[in-house]
Amino acid sequence: MKRRAFITLLGGAVAAWPLAARAQQRAKLTAIGLLGSDAAAAPIAVAALVAIFTGALPVAAQDYPARPITLVVPFPAGGGNDALARVVAEKMSRTLGQQVVVENRGGAGGTIATRAVAKGTPDGYTILLTYTGTLCINPTLYPNAGYDPRKDFAPIGLIGWQPSVLTVHPSLPVRTPSELVAYAKANPGKVNYAFVPGTIGQMAAEMFARSTGIELTRIPYKGNGQAIGDLIGGHVSMMVLSLSTILGNVKTGKLFALAVTTPDRSKLLPEVPTIAESAVPGFSAAIRYGLVAPAATSAAIVERLSRELRAAVMSEEVRERMLNEGAQPVASTPAEYAAEIDSEERKWSALVKSLNLKME
């Protein structure tokens, strides 16, 4: 194609843009001396220069965000996921220039809201708080989850990770993971554990049981609130919970922390060993949090959100609040988070399949 014909083609493409968009581009290029005031030359010149200097970026991406963004949390308000989402949303609202509004939509272990976002409009105005359970466990655990963690989402980035804690009622006569294993082997089926289906708590308990060769009795709950209440009341023996959820009850002696599930000890419970050092070498089960958008969301919008998320996670304000809750902030690119999702999904889906676990 000849140069003049190519530029004319570009000019035709820009002529189809809304008048406001063409005027906006013309003003920008005139301001930096790349375009004169001759209106007749504008269509062709704008087309060529916009293609070169802006990569023909869609106007919607250039103006983004033009209205508030909804951050869907697939769990009821008041939990650890909700608190983390609000911390990040508050910080991102300032840098984006638009409010990031948290909307809680609980149900079916987070699958209902996750599926809804996956099938939602990919315009960058509805994004999702994700965690290990919703993206890496539930697609295998729930036969009708209705979404693919690799195909149906555009990863925005990681927020961080948090350890879980293998916790028991003080009446259970064990004070180390090794003692728990010995007691469970001597009393098959006597140790029961509470869990919410599709959570790292369930998977970590199952992985611990399989790795140590013990038998645990499963007691499912719809939510952590009732499960923790029964654990404190001594109605169930054991539970694996996020550090922030049980820290207060451990400090007051209502619950006893046997071990943390991450490779390193927590600074908030430095005296509590890891499962890896005390019972199962190499054991690791962290809760990872991040943000995603529907798969077809513009790459430019995803990158804008990712940039602001990284800034939020690296800010002193957010880092301090997360560290005080026992979480470790981790900033990442979309590609890095995509690799993390892939790795974690492979790990947990294999365990779910091997145990033949299913939730309806």
C-alpha positions in Angstrom: 0.0 0.0 0.0 1.3 3.5 -0.9 2.1 5.9 1.9 -0.6 8.4 0.9 -3.2 5.6 0.6 -2.2 4.3 4.1 -2.5 7.7 5.7 -5.8 8.3 4.0 -7.0 5.0 5.4 -6.0 6.0 8.8 -7.7 9.3 8.3 -10.9 7.5 7.5 -10.6 5.5 10.7 -10.2 8.6 12.8 -13.0 10.4 11.0 -15.3 7.7 12.4 -14.3 8.6 16.0 -16.7 10.8 18.0 -16.2 14.5 17.5 -15.1 15.0 21.1 -12.4 12.4 20.8 -11.0 13.9 17.5 -11.0 17.4 19.1 -9.2 16.0 22.2 -6.5 14.4 20.1 -6.1 17.5 17.9 -5.7 19.7 20.9 -3.1 17.4 22.4 -1.0 17.3 19.2 -1.3 21.0 18.6 -0.1 21.7 22.2 3.1 19.8 21.7 3.8 21.3 18.2 3.0 18.3 16.1 -0.1 19.8 14.4 -0.9 23.2 13.1 -4.2 24.9 13.3 -5.3 24.0 9.7 -8.5 22.1 10.3 -8.5 20.7 6.8 -5.3 18.7 7.4 -6.5 17.5 10.8 -8.1 14.1 9.9 -5.0 12.7 8.1 -2.4 14.2 10.5 -4.3 13.2 13.6 -4.6 9.6 12.3 -0.9 9.2 11.4 0.4 10.9 14.6 -2.1 9.2 16.9 -1.2 5.8 15.4 2.5 6.5 16.0 2.4 8.2 19.4 -0.6 6.6 21.1 -0.7 3.2 19.5 -4.3 3.9 18.5 -5.4 3.5 22.1 -9.2 3.3 22.4 -10.8 6.5 23.7 -12.5 4.4 26.5 -9.1 3.3 27.8 -7.7 6.9 27.6 -10.6 8.3 29.6 -10.7 5.4 32.1 -12.0 5.5 34.8 -14.8 7.9 34.1 -17.1 6.6 36.9 -16.8 4.6 40.1 -15.5 1.0 39.9 -17.1 -1.9 41.7 -14.8 -4.3 43.5 -16.8 -7.5 44.2 -15.9 -9.5 47.3 -17.4 -13.0 46.9 -18.1 -13.3 50.7 -20.3 -11.5 53.2 -19.1 -8.3 54.9 -17.0 -8.4 58.0 -14.5 -11.2 57.2 -10.8 -11.0 56.4 -11.4 -10.9 52.7 -13.7 -7.9 53.1 -11.3 -6.0 55.3 -8.4 -6.5 52.9 -10.5 -5.4 49.9 -11.5 -2.2 51.7 -7.9 -1.3 52.5 -6.9 -1.7 48.9 -10.0 0.0 47.5 -9.5 3.0 49.7 -5.9 3.5 48.4 -6.7 2.8 44.8 -9.6 5.3 44.9 -7.2 8.1 45.6 -4.8 7.3 42.7 -7.5 6.4 40.1 -9.5 9.6 40.8 -12.7 7.6 41.1 -14.2 5.6 44.0 -13.6 1.9 44.1 -16.7 0.7 45.8 -16.7 -2.7 47.6 -19.7 -4.9 47.0 -20.1 -8.1 49.0 -21.8 -11.0 47.2 -21.5 -14.2 49.3 -22.7 -17.7 48.4 -21.4 -21.2 47.4 -17.9 -20.7 48.7 -17.5 -17.6 46.6 -18.4 -19.3 43.3 -21.6 -17.4 42.6 -20.0 -13.9 42.6 -16.8 -15.2 40.8 -18.9 -16.7 38.0 -21.0 -13.5 37.7 -17.9 -11.3 37.3 -16.4 -13.8 34.8 -19.5 -13.4 32.6 -19.8 -9.7 33.3 -19.1 -6.7 31.0 -15.4 -6.4 30.4 -15.2 -2.6 30.6 -13.0 -2.3 33.7 -15.8 -1.1 36.0 -16.4 -4.4 37.7 -13.4 -6.3 39.1 -13.1 -9.1 41.6 -11.2 -9.8 44.8 -9.8 -13.3 44.4 -8.2 -15.7 46.8 -6.8 -19.2 46.6 -10.1 -20.9 47.3 -12.2 -19.1 44.6 -9.7 -19.4 41.7 -7.6 -22.5 42.5 -9.8 -24.9 44.6 -13.4 -24.3 43.8 -13.2 -24.8 40.0 -12.4 -28.5 40.7 -14.3 -28.9 44.0 -17.6 -27.6 42.6 -18.6 -29.5 39.4 -20.8 -26.6 38.3 -18.5 -23.7 39.3 -19.1 -22.2 35.9 -15.8 -20.5 35.3 -12.2 -21.3 34.2 -9.5 -19.5 36.2 -7.2 -19.3 33.2 -9.6 -18.5 30.4 -12.3 -16.4 32.0 -10.2 -13.7 33.8 -7.6 -11.1 33.1 -5.3 -11.1 36.1 -4.6 -7.6 37.5 -2.1 -8.5 40.1 -1.4 -10.0 43.5 -2.1 -8.2 46.8 -0.3 -10.6 49.1 -0.5 -13.8 51.1 -1.3 -14.8 54.6 -0.5 -17.8 56.7 -3.1 -20.1 58.2 -2.8 -21.6 61.6 -3.4 -25.2 62.7 -5.5 -24.5 65.7 -7.0 -26.8 68.4 -9.3 -26.4 71.4 -7.2 -26.3 74.6 -8.9 -29.5 75.9 -7.4 -31.6 73.1 -4.3 -33.2 74.8 -1.7 -32.1 72.2 0.7 -29.2 72.1 2.7 -29.9 69.0 2.0 -31.2 65.5 3.8 -34.4 66.3 1.7 -35.0 69.4 -1.4 -34.4 67.3 -0.3 -37.0 64.8 0.5 -39.5 67.6 -2.9 -38.8 69.3 -4.8 -39.2 66.0 -3.1 -42.4 65.2 -3.9 -43.8 68.6 -7.5 -42.6 68.4 -8.6 -43.1 64.7 -11.5 -40.8 63.8 -11.7 -39.2 67.2 -10.1 -35.9 66.1 -12.7 -33.9 64.1 -12.1 -30.7 62.3 -14.3 -27.9 61.2 -14.1 -26.3 57.8 -15.8 -24.2 55.2 -15.8 -26.1 51.8 -13.4 -24.7 49.2 -11.2 -22.9 51.6 -7.4 -23.2 52.2 -8.4 -24.3 55.7 -10.1 -27.4 54.3 -7.3 -28.2 51.9 -4.5 -27.6 54.4 -6.1 -29.9 56.9 -6.6 -32.6 54.3 -3.0 -32.2 53.0 -1.7 -32.5 56.6 -3.8 -35.6 57.3 -2.7 -37.3 54.1 1.0 -36.3 54.6 1.0 -37.7 58.2 -1.2 -40.7 57.6 -3.9 -39.8 60.1 -7.7 -40.0 59.9 -9.8 -36.9 60.6 -13.6 -36.6 60.8 -14.9 -33.8 58.6 -17.4 -31.3 60.0 -18.5 -28.9 57.3 -19.9 -25.4 58.0 -21.4 -22.7 55.8 -19.3 -20.0 57.3 -16.3 -19.4 59.6 -18.3 -17.6 62.3 -20.3 -20.6 63.5 -17.3 -22.9 63.0 -15.1 -20.8 65.2 -17.8 -20.5 67.8 -18.0 -24.3 68.0 -14.2 -24.6 68.1 -14.1 -22.2 71.0 -16.9 -24.1 72.7 -15.1 -27.4 72.3 -17.7 -28.9 70.0 -15.1 -29.6 67.4 -11.4 -30.4 68.0 -9.4 -28.6 65.3 -9.6 -26.1 62.5 -7.1 -24.4 60.1 -7.8 -20.7 60.0 -6.2 -17.5 58.7 -3.9 -15.9 61.2 -5.8 -12.7 61.4 -9.0 -14.6 62.2 -7.8 -16.5 65.3 -5.0 -14.3 66.6 -7.1 -12.7 69.4 -8.5 -16.0 70.6 -5.0 -17.5 70.7 -3.6 -14.6 72.7 -6.4 -14.9 75.3 -6.0 -18.7 75.6 -9.4 -19.6 74.1 -7.6 -21.5 71.3 -4.2 -23.1 71.0 -2.0 -22.6 67.9 -0.1 -25.7 67.0 1.7 -24.5 63.9 1.5 -22.1 60.9 1.1 -23.5 57.4 3.7 -21.3 55.6 7.4 -22.2 55.3 8.4 -19.4 57.7 7.1 -18.5 61.1 4.9 -15.5 61.6 6.3 -12.4 63.3 2.9 -12.1 65.1 3.3 -15.6 66.6 7.1 -16.2 66.6 6.9 -19.0 69.2 4.6 -21.1 67.0 6.5 -23.5 64.7 5.7 -24.2 61.1 4.3 -27.5 60.0 7.3 -27.9 57.7 9.8 -27.7 60.6 7.8 -29.7 63.1 6.0 -32.5 61.2 5.9 -32.4 57.4 9.1 -31.1 55.6 8.2 -28.9 52.6 4.6 -28.3 53.8 3.2 -25.0 52.5 -0.3 -23.7 52.3 -0.6 -19.9 52.1 -3.8 -17.9 51.3 -3.1 -15.7 48.3 -5.1 -12.7 47.4 -5.3 -10.7 44.2 -7.5 -8.8 41.7 -8.9 -9.9 38.3 -11.2 -8.5 35.7 -13.3 -10.3 33.0 -11.1 -11.9 30.4 -11.9 -9.5 27.5 -11.1 -6.4 29.4 -8.8 -4.0 27.5 -5.1 -4.6 28.1 -4.6 -0.9 28.6 -7.3 -0.8 31.4 -5.8 -3.9 33.0 -2.4 -2.3 33.0 -3.8 0.9 34.5 -5.5 -1.1 37.3 -2.4 -3.1 37.8 -0.2 0.0 38.1 -2.4 1.5 40.7 -2.7 -1.8 42.6 1.1 -2.2 42.8 1.3 1.4 44.1 -1.3 0.6 46.7 0.4 -2.6 47.9 3.8 -0.9 48.0 2.5 2.1 49.9 3.5 2.4 53.6 -0.1 2.8 54.7 -1.3 -0.5 53.1 1.9 -2.4 53.9 1.6 -1.5 57.6 -2.0 -2.4 57.8 -1.5 -5.8 56.1 1.6 -6.6 58.2 -0.3 -5.8 61.4 -2.9 -8.4 60.3 -0.3 -11.0 59.7 -0.4 -10.7 55.9 2.6 -10.3 53.6 2.2 -7.6 50.9 3.3 -8.8 47.4 3.1 -6.5 44.4 3.1 -8.2 41.0 2.5 -7.7 37.3 -0.5 -9.3 35.5 1.8 -11.9 34.0 3.3 -12.8 37.3 -0.1 -13.2 38.9 -1.3 -15.4 35.9 1.7 -17.7 36.6 0.8 -17.8 40.3 -2.8 -18.7 39.5 -1.7 -21.5 37.2 0.8 -22.9 39.7 -1.6 -22.8 42.6 -4.5 -24.3 40.6 -2.4 -27.2 39.6 -1.4 -27.9 43.2 -4.8 -27.7 44.8 -6.8 -29.3 42.0 -4.6 -32.3 42.1 -5.3 -32.7 45.9 -9.1 -32.3 45.4 -9.1 -34.9 42.6 -6.9 -37.4 44.6 -9.3 -37.1 47.6 -12.4 -37.3 45.4 -13.8 -34.2 47.1 -17.0 -32.7 45.6 -19.4 -30.0 46.6 -22.8 -29.5 45.1 
